[in-house]
Amino acid sequence: MIARRDQPPPDPPQEAAIWWATCRQLDPDWFAADERFEVWLDDPANSEAWHAIDRRIEQVGAFATMPEVREMRRAALELARVRKRSIGPRWALGTALAASVLAAIGLGSLTLSPRAVPDIATVDNVQRFATAIGQRRDILLDDGSKVTLNTDSLVEVRYSADRRDVRLLQGEAMFHVAKNTARPFIVSAQSRQVTALGTAFDVRIRQDGHIQVLLVEGKVRVEPVRHNGLGRIIPALDRTELSPGQQLIAEGQGEVEVVAADVERETAWNRGALIFRGDSLGDAVEEVNRYSAMPLMVDDPTIARLKVSGIFPTANQADFVAALEALYPVRAHKEEGGTIRLTWRERLDRQPD
């Protein structure tokens, strides 16, 4: 079925988002100005979708005022004016706005992957905790410290009388450390170790092998697991102390870089969200792929260079894809095996069915 120019696409949840974005955002007196809404609402499925989206928007109203969402809506408005999509200017605008509405709504109904979390294993006083792709997990340790594991992550915990050791073997973890000056809390990740006393910090092993350490509050000391050169004689030469808001990036035993971090953005995953602020689409896709077993693919470098801003739930790849299709002339094509490939809309449209 092909929607007429004066009708939204035939899908109740998407129609509801478009009605909400177009009518409520652009025309406060929408209920008296457009009789088509009443006709549309007569369908029970449409009525149910409308009330559902209205309730969810009320629940996540705070997200709609966030700068990233406002910027996303502004970009959608501008793109809709320029592109003049074939579905008509009114619905083109509504679709673009609806994408940002849906992105925010997704944060109000976050769900974790239904895949089972691997069991905890304890061998020789070592506890192992893990998450599957798309999962997030809070772990309360014996001393009262809390570890939050991000997607596809694995840690080992071993406590002794004089120290608390945690090894991050893969992925990312946020640590909220219970203060105990007599037992330092030490996190090892490949070639680096982080020593903390009463603090909150995030450690990530990136796909390129780099280690990231972000200090949220308190104080940490980062140093190599094994010292080299003069560091063997004077270990302090290899140590880096971070202040809150700083992020250390290390490449193996190589150079260490300390930068000012966007803490809200870097820790958004802990709240089930991803924040993009003018990121390239290629980088955004790489980040989104961490949370899904079905990868997004971008082969065209011009598509990869498109800029993305917005807030998206980590647990719903579909919201991210829907926003891209609304904001840009791209289309997501699901291939055999589950891979989703992003291409220019015009190129895919010309392909035979």
C-alpha positions in Angstrom: 0.0 0.0 0.0 1.3 3.4 -0.9 0.2 6.3 1.2 -1.4 9.3 -0.5 0.3 12.7 -0.2 -2.3 13.8 2.4 -2.0 10.7 4.6 0.7 9.3 6.9 2.3 5.9 6.3 0.0 3.0 7.2 1.6 2.1 10.6 -0.2 3.1 13.8 2.8 3.7 16.1 4.6 5.7 13.4 1.5 7.6 12.5 0.9 8.4 16.1 4.5 9.9 16.4 3.9 11.9 13.2 0.6 13.2 14.4 2.1 14.2 17.7 5.1 15.9 16.2 3.2 17.7 13.5 0.1 18.7 15.3 1.1 19.2 18.9 4.5 20.8 18.1 3.5 23.0 15.2 -0.2 23.8 15.9 -1.4 23.9 19.5 -5.0 23.9 18.3 -4.5 20.8 16.2 -7.7 19.2 17.5 -9.9 21.9 16.0 -7.8 22.5 12.9 -7.6 19.1 11.2 -10.6 16.8 10.8 -8.3 14.1 9.4 -7.1 13.4 12.9 -10.6 12.5 14.1 -11.0 10.1 11.2 -7.7 8.5 11.8 -8.4 8.2 15.5 -11.7 6.3 14.9 -9.6 3.2 14.1 -9.1 1.3 17.4 -5.4 0.5 16.6 -4.7 4.1 15.9 -6.4 5.2 19.1 -4.4 2.7 21.1 -1.2 3.9 19.5 -2.0 7.5 20.1 -2.7 7.1 23.8 0.4 4.9 24.2 2.7 7.5 22.7 1.0 10.3 24.6 1.6 8.5 27.9 5.2 7.8 27.0 5.9 11.3 26.0 4.6 12.5 29.4 7.0 10.1 31.1 10.1 11.3 29.2 9.2 15.0 28.8 12.5 16.0 30.3 14.4 14.4 27.5 12.6 16.6 24.9 14.1 19.7 26.4 17.7 18.4 26.3 20.0 20.3 24.0 20.8 17.3 21.8 17.1 16.6 21.1 16.4 20.3 20.4 19.3 20.3 17.9 18.1 17.1 16.3 14.6 18.6 15.8 16.2 21.8 14.4 18.2 19.7 11.9 15.1 17.8 11.0 13.1 21.0 10.3 15.9 22.4 8.1 16.4 19.2 6.2 12.6 18.8 5.6 12.5 22.3 4.1 15.4 21.7 1.7 14.6 18.2 0.6 10.9 18.4 -0.2 10.3 14.7 0.1 7.8 12.9 -2.1 5.5 12.2 0.8 4.6 15.9 1.0 6.0 18.8 3.0 3.6 18.4 6.0 4.3 14.7 6.5 8.0 15.1 5.7 8.3 17.5 8.5 6.2 15.3 10.8 8.3 12.3 10.0 11.6 14.1 10.7 10.3 15.4 14.0 8.8 12.1 14.9 12.2 10.5 14.6 13.5 12.8 17.4 10.4 12.1 19.4 10.9 8.4 19.1 14.5 8.7 20.0 13.6 10.4 23.3 10.7 8.0 23.9 13.0 5.0 23.7 14.8 6.3 26.8 11.6 6.0 28.8 11.1 2.3 28.1 14.6 0.9 28.1 14.8 -2.9 28.2 17.8 -5.1 28.3 18.5 -7.8 25.9 16.6 -11.0 26.6 19.7 -13.1 26.2 20.7 -14.7 29.5 23.6 -13.2 31.6 26.3 -15.8 32.0 26.5 -17.3 35.5 29.0 -16.0 38.1 32.0 -18.3 38.3 34.1 -18.6 41.5 37.5 -20.4 41.2 40.3 -20.0 43.7 38.6 -17.0 45.3 38.3 -15.3 41.9 34.8 -14.2 40.9 33.9 -13.7 37.3 31.1 -11.5 36.0 30.0 -11.0 32.5 27.4 -9.4 30.2 26.2 -10.4 26.8 25.9 -8.0 23.9 23.3 -5.3 24.6 23.1 -6.0 28.3 24.0 -3.8 31.3 24.5 -5.2 34.8 25.0 -3.8 38.3 27.2 -5.9 40.7 27.6 -5.2 44.4 30.9 -6.5 45.7 31.7 -7.8 49.1 33.1 -4.5 50.4 30.2 -2.4 49.3 31.8 -1.2 46.0 29.6 -1.3 42.9 30.6 -2.3 39.4 28.3 -1.6 36.4 29.2 -3.6 33.4 28.5 -2.3 29.9 27.6 -4.4 26.9 29.8 -7.5 26.1 32.1 -7.1 29.1 33.9 -9.4 31.4 35.6 -8.8 34.8 37.4 -10.9 37.4 37.4 -9.9 41.1 39.8 -11.2 43.7 39.9 -9.8 47.2 42.7 -10.3 49.8 43.4 -9.0 53.2 45.4 -6.1 52.0 44.0 -5.2 48.5 41.0 -5.4 46.2 41.9 -6.5 42.7 39.7 -6.3 39.6 40.7 -7.3 36.1 38.7 -5.9 33.2 39.2 -8.5 30.5 37.0 -7.0 27.8 34.4 -4.2 27.4 33.7 -1.4 29.8 32.9 -1.0 33.5 32.0 1.9 35.8 33.3 1.6 39.4 31.9 3.2 42.5 34.5 2.3 45.1 33.8 2.0 48.9 36.5 3.9 50.7 39.1 1.8 52.6 42.6 3.3 52.9 44.0 0.0 54.2 42.9 -2.0 51.1 43.5 -0.2 47.8 41.1 -0.8 45.0 43.1 -1.7 41.8 41.6 -2.2 38.4 43.9 -3.8 35.7 43.0 -3.5 32.0 45.6 -5.0 29.7 48.8 -2.9 30.1 47.4 -0.4 32.6 46.3 -0.4 36.2 44.2 2.1 38.0 44.5 2.6 41.8 41.6 4.3 43.5 40.5 5.3 47.0 36.8 6.2 47.5 36.1 7.3 43.9 34.0 6.8 40.8 35.6 6.1 37.5 35.0 4.3 34.1 37.5 2.0 32.4 37.1 0.8 28.8 39.1 -1.5 26.5 38.3 -0.1 23.0 38.2 -2.2 19.9 41.4 -0.7 18.6 43.2 -1.8 21.8 43.4 1.6 23.4 42.6 1.9 27.1 40.3 4.7 28.4 40.1 5.8 32.0 37.6 8.5 32.9 37.5 9.9 36.4 34.0 11.1 37.5 34.8 12.0 41.1 37.6 11.5 43.6 41.1 10.6 42.6 42.9 7.8 40.7 46.4 7.0 39.8 47.1 5.3 36.4 50.3 3.5 35.7 51.6 0.6 33.6 51.2 -2.9 34.9 54.9 -3.5 34.1 57.3 -0.5 34.2 59.9 -0.1 31.5 63.1 2.0 31.2 63.6 4.5 33.9 60.1 3.6 35.2 61.6 0.5 36.7 63.9 2.6 38.8 61.6 5.5 39.5 58.0 4.2 39.1 56.6 7.7 39.7 57.8 8.7 36.2 55.2 6.4 34.7 52.3 7.5 36.9 49.5 9.8 35.9 47.0 11.2 38.4 43.7 12.3 37.1 41.3 15.0 38.3 37.5 14.7 38.0 36.4 15.3 34.4 39.7 14.1 32.9 40.1 11.1 30.7 43.3 9.1 30.1 43.8 7.4 26.7 46.7 4.9 26.5 48.0 2.7 23.6 49.5 -0.3 25.1 52.9 0.6 26.6 53.1 3.6 24.4 52.0 7.2 24.7 49.5 8.4 27.3 47.2 11.3 26.5 45.1 13.1 29.1 42.1 15.2 27.8 39.1 17.0 29.2 36.1 14.6 28.9 32.4 15.1 28.3 31.4 13.2 31.4 27.7 13.3 30.7 28.2 11.8 27.2 30.9 9.2 28.3 28.8 7.9 31.1 25.4 8.0 29.4 25.6 4.2 28.7 25.2 3.8 32.5 21.8 5.3 32.1 21.0 3.2 29.1 21.6 6.0 26.5 24.0 7.1 23.8 24.7 10.8 23.3 26.0 12.1 20.0 27.1 15.7 19.5 27.9 16.3 15.9 29.7 13.0 15.6 30.3 11.5 12.2 27.8 8.9 11.2 30.6 6.3 10.8 31.7 6.8 14.5 28.1 6.8 15.7 27.4 3.5 13.9 30.5 2.0 15.4 29.3 2.9 18.9 25.7 1.7 18.2 27.1 -1.6 17.0 28.5 -2.3 20.4 25.0 -2.9 21.7 23.6 -5.1 18.9 24.4 -8.6 17.5 23.1 -7.4 14.1 25.6 -4.8 12.9 24.9 -1.6 10.9 27.2 -1.2 7.9 28.2 2.0 6.1 30.4 1.5 3.0 30.0 4.9 1.4 32.4 7.4 2.9 30.1 10.3 2.1 27.4 8.7 4.2 30.0 8.0 7.0 30.9 11.7 7.1 27.3 12.9 7.8 26.9 14.5 11.2 24.7 13.0 13.9 23.3 14.6 17.1 20.8 13.1 19.4 20.1 10.9 22.4 19.3 7.2 21.7 18.6 4.2 23.8 21.3 1.6 23.8 18.7 -1.2 23.9 17.0 -0.1 20.6 19.0 0.0 17.4 15.7 0.6 15.5 15.2 4.0 17.0 18.7 5.1 15.7 18.0 3.7 12.2 14.5 5.3 12.1 16.0 8.7 13.0 18.7 8.4 10.3 16.1 7.5 7.6 14.0 10.5 8.7 16.8 13.0 8.9 18.9 12.1 5.9 18.2 10.7 2.4 19.5 7.3 3.4 17.7 3.9 3.7 18.5 0.9 5.8 18.4 -2.4 3.9 18.4 -5.6 5.9 20.5 -8.3 4.2 20.5 -12.0 4.5 22.1 -12.9 7.8 20.8 -9.8 9.6 23.3 -7.1 8.6 21.7 -3.7 8.1 23.4 -1.7 5.4 22.9 2.1 5.0 22.8 3.4 1.4 21.6 6.6 -0.3 17.9 6.4 -0.7 17.9 7.2 -4.4 20.3 4.4 -5.2 18.3 1.7 -3.4 15.0 2.9 -4.9 16.3 2.3 -8.4 17.1 -1.3 -7.6 14.6 -3.9 -8.8 12.4 -5.6 -6.2 
